[in-house]
Amino acid sequence: MKKFLINSLLIILIIGTIWILINHIETLNNRISIAESNTKALLLENQGLDSTSRVLQLTIDQLEYSKDSISKILLNTIKENNIKTDKIKQLEYAVMTNFRVDTVKFRDTIFVENTKLDTLITDNKWYKLALSLKYPNEIVVSPSFKNEIVTVFNYKKETIKPPKKCFIGRWFQKKHIVTETTIINNNPYSSTDTTRVIEIVNY
């Protein structure tokens, strides 16, 4: 009987050890897969493929440890908008530049002979206006705006039905997880008027 118990304990111990090792191997494989995916994403980014973007998979600790400028912008934006890092699901960063060139020509001569002026009005980061005046009658205006957009997806639990006034009653209400989206445009000259985020789900 004693031998049977010892053998049983040994078998349970072996099975438990195998189970722990399998889980550990699976965790390591997942980490390797994430590392390889991040490497490919960074390589594509460095190759300058504007139309292609891969998702980087990082923990908040890894993001905070990173020293690159985009990570700093993301972290500063999170801090400035009082977003809890433990509730963040996804972060997005995008920089877009809008520009246009307009040329105006008058029928009559409006400039003194040999007039040629090229100047740049800028705030050094968000806004630039290239202005060109040419004899005899040409004005060229080229404004551009740089938009730096940070999108934060974070989740929270809330009651499915309208929350009850009494906090004890809210404890027993059914809850679900909802995703909130915060879009911040760091350009002080721009504003976000309408935003819609759609998540496609399969039932």
Backbone hydrogen bonds in HBPLUS format (Angstrom, degrees):
<---DONOR---> <-ACCEPTOR-->    atom                        ^
c    i                          cat <-CA-CA->   ^        H-A-AA   ^      H-
h    n   atom  resd res      DA  || num        DHA   H-A  angle D-A-AA Bond
n    s   type  num  typ     dist DA aas  dist angle  dist       angle   num
A0005-LEU N   A0001-MET O   3.02 MM   4  6.36 154.9  2.09 148.3 154.2     1
A0006-ILE N   A0002-LYS O   3.02 MM   4  6.29 157.2  2.07 146.8 153.0     2
A0007-ASN N   A0003-LYS O   2.90 MM   4  6.11 163.4  1.93 150.0 154.6     3
A0008-SER N   A0004-PHE O   2.83 MM   4  6.02 156.0  1.89 145.8 153.1     4
A0009-LEU N   A0005-LEU O   2.89 MM   4  6.10 159.0  1.93 147.9 153.2     5
A0010-LEU N   A0006-ILE O   2.89 MM   4  6.14 152.9  1.96 146.9 154.9     6
A0011-ILE N   A0007-ASN O   2.88 MM   4  6.14 157.6  1.93 149.7 155.5     7
A0012-ILE N   A0008-SER O   2.91 MM   4  6.19 162.9  1.94 150.6 155.3     8
A0013-LEU N   A0009-LEU O   2.83 MM   4  5.99 155.3  1.89 144.3 151.8     9
A0014-ILE N   A0010-LEU O   2.82 MM   4  6.05 157.2  1.87 148.9 155.0    10
A0015-ILE N   A0011-ILE O   2.87 MM   4  6.10 166.8  1.88 153.9 157.5    11
A0016-GLY N   A0012-ILE O   2.84 MM   4  5.97 159.2  1.88 147.3 153.7    12
A0017-THR N   A0013-LEU O   2.87 MM   4  6.05 155.8  1.93 145.2 151.9    13
A0018-ILE N   A0014-ILE O   2.88 MM   4  6.12 161.8  1.91 152.2 157.2    14
A0019-TRP N   A0015-ILE O   2.91 MM   4  6.11 158.3  1.96 148.2 154.3    15
A0020-ILE N   A0016-GLY O   2.96 MM   4  6.21 156.6  2.01 147.4 153.4    16
A0021-LEU N   A0017-THR O   2.89 MM   4  6.13 160.3  1.93 150.8 156.5    17
A0022-ILE N   A0018-ILE O   2.85 MM   4  6.07 157.1  1.90 150.7 157.0    18
A0023-ASN N   A0019-TRP O   3.02 MM   4  6.26 162.9  2.05 147.5 151.7    19
A0024-HIS N   A0020-ILE O   2.88 MM   4  6.09 153.8  1.95 146.2 154.3    20
A0025-ILE N   A0021-LEU O   2.82 MM   4  6.02 160.1  1.86 151.8 156.7    21
A0026-GLU N   A0022-ILE O   2.89 MM   4  6.11 157.5  1.94 148.0 154.6    22
A0027-THR N   A0023-ASN O   2.92 MM   4  6.15 154.9  1.98 145.5 152.1    23
A0028-LEU N   A0024-HIS O   2.94 MM   4  6.22 158.7  1.98 148.7 154.4    24
A0029-ASN N   A0025-ILE O   2.82 MM   4  6.08 155.8  1.88 149.8 156.8    25
A0030-ASN N   A0026-GLU O   2.95 MM   4  6.18 152.9  2.02 145.6 152.7    26
A0031-ARG N   A0027-THR O   2.98 MM   4  6.28 154.5  2.05 146.5 153.5    27
A0032-ILE N   A0028-LEU O   2.91 MM   4  6.17 155.6  1.97 149.0 155.6    28
A0033-SER N   A0029-ASN O   2.89 MM   4  6.09 159.0  1.94 146.8 152.8    29
A0034-ILE N   A0030-ASN O   2.90 MM   4  6.14 157.0  1.96 148.3 154.2    30
A0035-ALA N   A0031-ARG O   2.89 MM   4  6.07 158.5  1.94 146.7 152.9    31
A0036-GLU N   A0032-ILE O   2.90 MM   4  6.14 159.4  1.94 152.1 157.1    32
A0037-SER N   A0033-SER O   2.94 MM   4  6.12 155.1  2.00 144.1 151.5    33
A0038-ASN N   A0034-ILE O   2.86 MM   4  6.09 157.3  1.91 150.6 156.5    34
A0039-THR N   A0035-ALA O   2.96 MM   4  6.17 151.7  2.04 143.7 151.6    35
A0040-LYS N   A0036-GLU O   3.03 MM   4  6.30 160.9  2.07 149.7 153.6    36
A0041-ALA N   A0037-SER O   2.98 MM   4  6.20 155.0  2.05 145.2 152.6    37
A0042-LEU N   A0038-ASN O   2.95 MM   4  6.16 159.8  1.99 150.5 154.8    38
A0043-LEU N   A0039-THR O   2.97 MM   4  6.18 152.6  2.05 146.2 154.2    39
A0044-LEU N   A0040-LYS O   2.97 MM   4  6.19 161.4  2.00 150.9 155.1    40
A0045-GLU N   A0041-ALA O   3.01 MM   4  6.22 151.6  2.09 142.3 150.7    41
A0046-ASN N   A0042-LEU O   2.93 MM   4  6.14 154.9  2.00 146.0 152.2    42
A0047-GLN N   A0043-LEU O   3.01 MM   4  6.23 133.8  2.23 140.2 152.6    43
A0048-GLY N   A0045-GLU O   3.12 MM   3  5.37 156.7  2.18 104.1 111.0    44
A0052-THR N   A0049-LEU O   3.17 MM   3  5.50 157.1  2.23 109.8 116.9    45
A0063-LEU N   A0059-THR O   2.96 MM   4  6.26 154.2  2.02 148.3 155.8    46
A0064-GLU N   A0060-ILE O   2.85 MM   4  6.11 156.8  1.90 151.4 157.4    47
A0065-TYR N   A0061-ASP O   2.94 MM   4  6.11 142.7  2.08 140.2 150.7    48
A0066-SER N   A0062-GLN O   2.97 MM   4  6.13 138.9  2.14 141.2 151.4    49
A0072-LYS N   A0068-ASP O   3.28 MM   4  6.61 155.6  2.34 148.4 155.3    50
A0073-ILE N   A0069-SER O   3.02 MM   4  6.30 153.5  2.09 147.2 154.1    51
A0074-LEU N   A0070-ILE O   2.96 MM   4  6.24 161.8  1.99 153.8 158.4    52
A0075-LEU N   A0071-SER O   2.97 MM   4  6.17 166.5  1.99 151.6 155.0    53
A0076-ASN N   A0072-LYS O   2.89 MM   4  6.02 159.5  1.93 148.4 154.4    54
A0077-THR N   A0073-ILE O   2.95 MM   4  6.07 156.7  2.00 147.9 154.1    55
A0078-ILE N   A0074-LEU O   3.00 MM   4  6.24 157.8  2.05 150.0 155.8    56
A0079-LYS N   A0075-LEU O   3.00 MM   4  6.21 160.9  2.04 147.5 152.5    57
A0080-GLU N   A0076-ASN O   2.87 MM   4  6.04 162.9  1.90 151.2 155.8    58
A0081-ASN N   A0077-THR O   3.10 MM   4  6.17 142.0  2.25 142.0 150.7    59
A0083-ILE N   A0078-ILE O   3.13 MM   5  5.34 176.4  2.13 153.8 154.9    60
A0082-ASN N   A0079-LYS O   3.21 MM   3  5.17 165.3  2.23 105.6 108.6    61
A0087-LYS N   A0084-LYS O   3.21 MM   3  5.66 160.9  2.24 111.4 117.3    62
A0088-ILE N   A0085-THR O   3.29 MM   3  5.33 166.3  2.31 105.4 109.4    63
A0155-TYR N   A0087-LYS O   2.88 MM  68  5.56 153.9  1.95 155.6 158.2    64
A0089-LYS N   A0153-PHE O   2.58 MM  64  5.34 166.7  1.60 153.7 157.0    65
A0090-GLN N   A0153-PHE O   3.11 MM  63  4.96 154.4  2.18 135.8 138.3    66
A0153-PHE N   A0090-GLN O   2.82 MM  63  4.96 173.5  1.82 158.4 156.7    67
A0092-GLU N   A0151-THR O   2.79 MM  59  4.86 147.8  1.90 146.6 152.2    68
A0151-THR N   A0092-GLU O   2.85 MM  59  4.86 162.4  1.88 136.3 142.0    69
A0094-ALA N   A0149-ILE O   2.90 MM  55  5.19 151.5  1.98 151.6 158.0    70
A0149-ILE N   A0094-ALA O   2.76 MM  55  5.19 162.9  1.79 164.5 167.0    71
A0096-MET N   A0147-ASN O   2.83 MM  51  5.10 158.7  1.87 147.3 154.5    72
A0147-ASN N   A0096-MET O   2.64 MM  51  5.10 174.0  1.64 166.2 168.3    73
A0098-ASN N   A0145-PHE O   2.78 MM  47  5.16 155.7  1.84 152.9 158.8    74
A0145-PHE N   A0098-ASN O   2.75 MM  47  5.16 150.1  1.84 145.7 156.0    75
A0100-ARG N   A0143-PRO O   3.20 MM  43  5.96 143.5  2.34 160.1 169.5    76
A0102-ASP N   A0141-VAL O   2.80 MM  39  5.22 169.8  1.81 160.2 163.8    77
A0141-VAL N   A0102-ASP O   2.79 MM  39  5.22 164.6  1.81 158.8 163.2    78
A0104-VAL N   A0139-ILE O   2.73 MM  35  5.12 167.8  1.75 157.7 162.2    79
A0139-ILE N   A0104-VAL O   2.87 MM  35  5.12 158.5  1.91 151.2 157.9    80
A0106-PHE N   A0137-ASN O   3.08 MM  31  5.30 157.0  2.14 143.4 150.3    81
A0110-ILE N   A0136-PRO O   2.92 MM  26  6.18 157.1  1.98 156.0 159.8    82
A0111-PHE N   A0136-PRO O   3.19 MM  25  5.38 149.5  2.29 148.2 148.0    83
A0115-THR N   A0112-VAL O   3.03 MM   3  5.65 137.2  2.22 146.9 146.1    84
A0135-TYR N   A0115-THR O   2.96 MM  20  5.07 137.8  2.14 161.7 149.5    85
A0117-LEU N   A0133-LEU O   2.88 MM  16  4.98 161.4  1.92 145.8 150.3    86
A0133-LEU N   A0117-LEU O   2.79 MM  16  4.98 155.8  1.84 143.3 151.5    87
A0119-THR N   A0131-LEU O   2.90 MM  12  5.35 164.9  1.92 156.8 161.9    88
A0131-LEU N   A0119-THR O   2.90 MM  12  5.35 171.0  1.91 156.9 160.0    89
A0121-ILE N   A0129-LEU O   2.84 MM   8  4.95 168.5  1.85 142.8 145.8    90
A0129-LEU N   A0121-ILE O   2.68 MM   8  4.95 139.8  1.84 146.6 158.2    91
A0123-ASP N   A0127-TYR O   3.19 MM   4  5.80 151.4  2.28 150.7 154.7    92
A0146-LYS N   A0126-TRP O   2.93 MM  20  4.93 158.8  1.97 139.3 142.7    93
A0128-LYS N   A0144-SER O   3.02 MM  16  5.28 156.6  2.08 153.4 155.3    94
A0144-SER N   A0128-LYS O   2.81 MM  16  5.28 147.2  1.92 157.8 158.8    95
A0130-ALA N   A0142-SER O   3.02 MM  12  4.98 175.3  2.03 130.2 129.6    96
A0142-SER N   A0130-ALA O   2.89 MM  12  4.98 151.6  1.97 149.7 155.1    97
A0132-SER N   A0140-VAL O   2.87 MM   8  4.97 155.8  1.93 151.4 155.5    98
A0140-VAL N   A0132-SER O   2.85 MM   8  4.97 166.9  1.86 149.1 153.0    99
A0134-LYS N   A0138-GLU O   2.93 MM   4  5.13 167.9  1.94 153.2 154.1   100
A0138-GLU N   A0134-LYS O   3.08 MM   4  5.13 168.4  2.10 158.6 157.1   101
A0186-ASN N   A0148-GLU O   2.86 MM  38  5.44 163.3  1.89 165.6 161.0   102
A0150-VAL N   A0184-ILE O   2.87 MM  34  5.23 164.9  1.89 153.8 158.0   103
A0184-ILE N   A0150-VAL O   2.84 MM  34  5.23 171.6  1.85 158.6 161.5   104
A0152-VAL N   A0182-THR O   2.81 MM  30  5.09 164.7  1.83 149.7 154.9   105
A0182-THR N   A0152-VAL O   2.86 MM  30  5.09 161.9  1.90 148.0 154.2   106
A0154-ASN N   A0180-GLU O   2.95 MM  26  5.33 160.6  1.99 152.1 157.7   107
A0180-GLU N   A0154-ASN O   2.64 MM  26  5.33 168.2  1.66 176.3 174.5   108
A0156-LYS N   A0178-VAL O   2.95 MM  22  5.61 150.5  2.03 154.6 163.9   109
A0178-VAL N   A0156-LYS O   2.88 MM  22  5.61 167.9  1.89 169.0 167.8   110
A0158-GLU N   A0176-HIS O   3.07 MM  18  5.86 160.8  2.11 161.5 165.7   111
A0176-HIS N   A0158-GLU O   3.02 MM  18  5.86 159.7  2.06 162.6 162.6   112
A0160-ILE N   A0174-LYS O   3.04 MM  14  6.13 162.1  2.08 149.5 150.0   113
A0169-GLY N   A0166-CYS O   3.10 MM   3  5.34 119.7  2.48 101.7 115.5   114
A0170-ARG N   A0166-CYS O   3.21 MM   4  6.62 144.3  2.34 144.5 154.7   115
A0171-TRP N   A0167-PHE O   3.27 MM   4  6.55 134.9  2.49 137.9 147.9   116
A0171-TRP N   A0168-ILE O   3.16 MM   3  5.29 134.3  2.38  98.0 109.9   117
A0172-PHE N   A0169-GLY O   3.30 MM   3  5.69 139.7  2.47 105.2 114.0   118
A0173-GLN N   A0170-ARG O   3.30 MM   3  5.15 159.3  2.35  99.1 105.2   119
A0190-SER N   A0187-ASN O   3.18 MM   3  5.53 168.4  2.20 115.0 118.5   120
